[in-house]
C-alpha cells in the first residue's frame, strides 16, 4: 500500500535541519517537502527556504486563500474573522493557514509526517486528528507520538506486546530483565512514560521494532509499510547538532538568529529573533518585538495597523505603547540582566539560549 512521506519546511532551524539530516542519512528514502506560505514571513525566512529548495531539489508551496483580493492569506482570514487577532487561546492563524492546507494537501492518502522536535526538548508536536496522518520525530530518542505509545503500552494490548518482545528480544544476559519490564503492568508508580523510557534505555532498536510490529496490527500509516528505516536509528540530536547541520550543509543558519549588539545606559546586550514564524507572531517575546521595531520598522508598523477595536498582539499592551522610548529602554535592560545572570551561571547568553523553545505554537512548525 502506498504511504507518502512528508516533511513541512517552516523556515526555522529545526525543520530545515531535519530535511538535511534525512536526505543525508537516507538518500534513497523519498520524502515530499512542502512549505505553508502565510505571506507574512521575514525575508530571511524566504531566503532559507529557497536555499533548502536548491539543496533538496523541490519544495511544494502551499498557500491558503488563493484567489482572494487581500494581499496575504493572513489578511484574508483576518477580514473573515472581523479583525479578531489570533492569540494563544485562539490560534486560528495556524489552523487556517497551515493545518488546513497541510491536511488538504495530504487528502485521504496514508502519510507519515516528519516533525523536527529535538532530543533536548520536552514537548510533543503536531498530531493530526485525521487517522491517515501519523507524526514521527526522528531527532528524539522516542520517535513515536504520544498516542502511539499510549496504545502500545495500554493494558488491553499487554499480552500482544509481551508476545512481540518474546519473539524479537535476542537471547542474552538482558533478556530476562527486559521481559520483566515488558510484563510489568502500568500503575501510578510505573506510568506510561516511565515504562517507555525503561524499555528505550535497554534497547532503542528493539523498542522501535516492537512498536513497528504492533503498528502492523493497526491502521496507522507506518504499519502499512514493509520496512521503515528509522527503526534502527539511535541518533539523538540537540540544538548544537542543528546549527552544525545547517552550517556544514552549506544551507546556513537563518539570518534572524544572528545576535546583534545594542547599548542602553552604557550597558551592552544582544538580541535577535529566537524562532521562525510570521513577523507578528504573538508568541514572540517583548525583546523580539523590539528587534522587529529596530531591524524591520516597516513590518512593525504593518503589525501595528492590525491592532484595531481593542485587539492587540500582546495582552494589555499595544505595539504603539511597546515602542515608546522608555518602554524600549526597560525591555532592553531586562534582557541585559538575564544575559548577565546566564553568564554568571555559565549558561548560554544568546537570546536563542535564554528564550529557548519554552513558549511557542508547536503546530506552527509544520
C-alpha positions in Angstrom: 0.0 0.0 0.0 1.3 3.5 -0.9 2.3 5.6 2.0 3.5 9.2 1.5 6.4 10.6 3.5 6.0 14.3 4.1 8.1 17.0 5.8 7.0 20.6 6.4 9.6 23.3 5.9 8.6 26.1 8.2 11.7 28.3 7.6 13.0 27.6 11.1 16.2 25.9 12.1 14.8 22.6 13.3 12.7 21.7 10.2 15.5 22.8 7.9 18.0 20.6 9.8 15.6 17.7 9.8 15.2 17.8 6.0 19.0 18.0 5.6 19.5 15.2 8.1 17.1 12.8 6.5 18.4 13.5 3.0 22.0 12.8 4.2 21.1 9.8 6.3 18.6 8.1 4.0 19.3 9.4 0.5 17.0 6.8 -1.1 14.1 7.5 1.2 11.6 9.5 -0.9 10.2 12.5 1.0 7.9 15.2 -0.1 8.9 18.6 1.2 6.3 21.4 1.5 6.0 24.9 2.9 2.9 26.7 4.1 3.2 30.2 2.8 1.4 32.7 5.1 2.6 35.8 3.1 3.8 37.2 6.4 7.3 35.7 6.8 10.5 37.6 7.1 12.7 38.0 4.0 15.3 36.0 5.9 12.9 33.1 6.1 12.2 33.1 2.4 16.0 33.1 1.7 16.4 30.0 3.8 13.5 28.2 2.1 15.0 29.0 -1.3 18.4 27.7 -0.2 16.8 24.5 1.1 14.9 24.0 -2.1 18.2 24.2 -4.0 19.7 21.6 -1.6 16.7 19.2 -1.5 15.5 19.5 -5.1 11.9 20.6 -4.7 9.7 22.2 -2.0 5.9 22.3 -2.8 4.5 25.7 -1.9 1.0 25.7 -0.2 -0.9 28.9 0.1 -4.3 29.4 1.6 -7.0 31.7 0.3 -5.7 31.5 -3.3 -7.7 34.0 -5.4 -8.5 36.3 -2.5 -8.3 40.0 -3.3 -6.4 40.5 0.0 -2.6 40.8 -0.3 -1.8 37.9 2.0 -3.6 34.8 3.4 -3.4 36.3 6.9 -5.2 39.5 5.8 -7.9 37.4 4.0 -8.7 35.4 7.2 -8.3 38.4 9.5 -11.1 40.1 7.4 -13.3 37.0 7.7 -12.7 37.0 11.4 -13.9 40.6 11.8 -10.5 41.9 12.7 -10.2 39.5 15.7 -6.4 38.9 16.1 -5.2 35.4 16.8 -3.9 34.7 20.3 -2.5 31.7 22.4 -6.2 31.0 23.3 -7.5 31.3 19.7 -4.8 30.2 17.2 -7.0 30.5 14.1 -3.9 31.6 12.1 -2.2 28.2 12.4 -5.3 26.2 11.7 -6.5 28.2 8.6 -3.1 29.0 7.0 -1.1 25.8 7.9 -3.0 22.8 9.3 -6.0 23.0 7.0 -3.6 23.4 4.0 -1.5 20.5 5.1 -4.4 18.2 5.6 -5.9 19.2 2.3 -2.5 18.5 0.6 -2.4 15.0 2.1 -6.1 14.3 1.4 -7.1 10.8 2.2 -3.7 9.3 1.5 -1.8 7.5 4.2 1.1 9.7 5.2 4.0 9.8 7.6 4.7 13.4 8.7 8.3 14.0 9.9 8.5 16.6 12.7 11.7 18.4 13.8 11.3 18.3 17.6 14.8 17.9 19.1 16.1 15.4 21.6 16.6 18.2 24.2 13.0 19.4 24.0 10.4 18.1 26.4 7.3 18.5 24.3 5.2 16.9 21.6 4.4 18.4 18.2 1.5 18.3 15.8 -0.6 15.2 15.9 -3.3 15.2 13.2 -6.9 14.4 14.1 -7.0 12.5 10.8 -6.3 8.8 11.2 -4.4 8.6 7.9 -1.7 11.0 9.0 1.0 9.8 11.5 3.7 12.0 13.0 7.2 10.8 13.8 10.1 12.6 15.5 13.5 11.5 14.1 15.6 13.7 16.4 14.3 12.2 19.6 15.2 9.1 21.5 11.5 8.2 21.3 10.4 8.7 17.7 6.8 7.8 18.3 3.9 10.2 19.1 2.2 10.0 22.4 -1.0 8.4 21.0 1.1 5.5 19.6 2.9 5.0 22.9 -0.4 5.1 24.9 -1.9 2.4 22.6 1.3 0.3 22.6 1.5 0.2 26.4 -2.2 0.0 27.0 -3.3 -2.8 29.3 -5.6 -4.1 26.6 -2.6 -4.8 24.4 -0.4 -6.2 27.2 -0.4 -9.9 26.1 0.3 -8.9 22.5 3.3 -6.7 23.4 4.7 -9.4 25.6 4.4 -11.9 22.7 6.1 -9.4 20.3 9.0 -8.9 22.7 9.4 -12.6 23.3 9.8 -13.1 19.5 12.1 -10.1 18.9 14.3 -9.9 22.0 17.6 -11.7 21.4 18.8 -14.3 23.9 21.3 -12.9 26.3 22.1 -11.6 29.7 19.5 -8.8 29.5 16.6 -10.7 28.1 15.2 -11.7 31.5 15.5 -8.1 32.7 13.8 -6.7 29.6 11.0 -9.2 29.7 10.4 -8.4 33.3 9.9 -4.8 32.4 7.7 -5.6 29.5 5.5 -7.8 31.6 5.3 -5.2 34.4 1.8 -3.6 34.3 1.2 0.1 34.2 0.5 1.6 37.6 0.5 5.1 39.2 4.1 4.4 40.2 5.1 2.8 36.9 3.3 5.0 34.4 3.5 5.1 30.6 6.5 7.4 30.2 8.5 5.6 32.9 7.9 2.2 31.2 8.6 3.6 27.8 11.9 5.1 29.0 12.9 1.9 30.7 12.5 -0.1 27.5 14.3 2.6 25.5 17.2 2.6 27.9 17.6 -1.2 27.4 17.5 -1.1 23.6 16.2 1.7 21.3 16.2 -0.5 18.2 14.4 -3.3 19.9 11.7 -0.9 21.2 11.2 0.6 17.7 10.9 -2.8 16.1 8.4 -3.9 18.7 6.3 -0.8 18.1 6.6 -1.4 14.4 5.3 -4.9 14.8 2.4 -3.6 16.9 1.5 -0.9 14.3 1.2 -3.6 11.7 -2.0 -4.7 13.5 -3.4 -1.2 13.5 -4.5 1.3 10.8 -1.5 3.6 11.4 0.3 4.6 8.2 3.7 3.3 9.5 2.0 -0.1 10.0 1.3 -0.2 6.2 5.0 -0.1 5.4 7.1 -3.2 4.7 10.1 -1.5 6.2 10.9 1.7 8.0 14.5 3.0 8.1 14.2 4.9 11.3 13.7 1.7 13.3 17.5 1.2 13.6 18.3 4.9 14.1 19.6 5.7 17.6 20.7 9.3 16.9 19.5 11.9 19.3 20.0 15.4 18.0 20.1 18.6 20.2 20.4 22.3 19.5 24.1 22.3 18.8 23.7 19.5 16.2 21.0 21.5 14.4 23.3 24.5 13.9 26.1 22.2 12.9 24.0 20.5 10.2 22.9 23.8 8.8 26.4 25.2 8.6 28.1 22.1 7.3 25.5 21.5 4.6 26.1 25.0 3.1 22.4 25.9 3.6 23.4 28.1 6.5 21.7 29.4 9.6 18.7 31.7 9.1 20.0 35.3 9.4 17.4 36.3 12.0 19.2 34.0 14.5 22.3 36.3 14.3 22.8 38.1 17.6 23.0 41.9 17.1 24.5 44.1 19.8 22.7 47.0 21.3 23.6 49.5 24.0 21.5 51.2 26.7 22.6 53.2 29.7 26.2 52.3 29.0 25.4 48.5 29.1 25.6 46.2 26.1 23.3 43.3 25.3 22.4 41.3 22.2 19.1 40.5 20.5 17.8 38.5 17.6 14.7 36.5 16.7 14.6 33.2 18.5 12.4 31.3 16.1 10.7 31.3 12.7 7.1 32.2 12.0 5.1 35.3 11.0 6.8 38.6 11.8 3.9 39.5 14.1 3.7 36.2 15.9 2.1 36.7 19.3 4.3 34.0 20.8 7.4 36.2 20.4 8.8 37.9 23.5 8.9 41.6 24.1 12.6 41.9 23.2 11.9 40.2 19.9 9.3 42.9 19.2 12.0 45.4 19.9 14.2 43.6 17.4 11.5 43.8 14.8 10.9 47.5 15.6 14.6 48.4 15.1 15.6 45.9 12.3 12.3 45.8 10.3 10.5 49.1 11.2 8.2 48.7 8.2 7.0 45.3 9.4 6.5 46.6 12.9 4.4 49.5 11.5 2.4 47.0 9.5 1.8 44.8 12.6 0.5 48.0 14.4 -2.1 48.5 11.7 -3.7 45.2 12.6 -4.4 46.4 16.1 -7.9 47.7 16.0 -11.1 47.7 18.0 -9.2 46.8 21.2 -7.4 43.8 19.8 -3.6 43.8 20.5 -0.8 41.3 19.8 0.3 41.4 23.4 -2.1 41.2 26.2 -2.6 44.5 27.9 -0.1 46.4 25.8 -0.4 47.8 22.3 2.6 48.0 19.9 2.4 51.8 20.0 2.9 51.6 23.8 5.6 49.0 23.4 7.5 51.3 21.0 7.8 54.2 23.5 11.5 55.0 24.2 11.1 54.4 27.9 9.5 51.0 27.3 12.2 50.0 24.8 14.8 51.0 27.3 13.3 48.9 30.1 12.8 45.8 27.9 16.5 46.0 26.8 17.7 46.5 30.4 15.6 43.4 31.4 17.2 41.2 28.8 20.7 42.5 29.6 20.1 41.5 33.2 19.0 38.0 32.1 22.1 37.7 29.9 24.4 38.8 32.8 22.7 36.2 35.1 23.2 33.5 32.5 26.8 34.4 32.1 27.4 34.1 35.9 25.8 30.7 35.8 28.0 29.7 32.8 25.0 29.2 30.6 24.3 30.4 27.1 23.7 34.1 26.8 22.2 34.3 23.4 18.5 35.0 23.0 18.0 31.6 21.5 19.6 30.0 24.6 17.7 32.2 27.1 14.3 32.1 25.5 14.8 28.6 24.1 11.6 26.9 22.9 9.5 27.3 26.1 6.7 29.4 24.6 5.5 28.6 21.1 2.8 27.1 19.0 4.0 23.6 18.3 1.6 23.2 15.4 3.1 26.3 13.6 6.2 24.5 12.7 4.9 22.0 10.1 
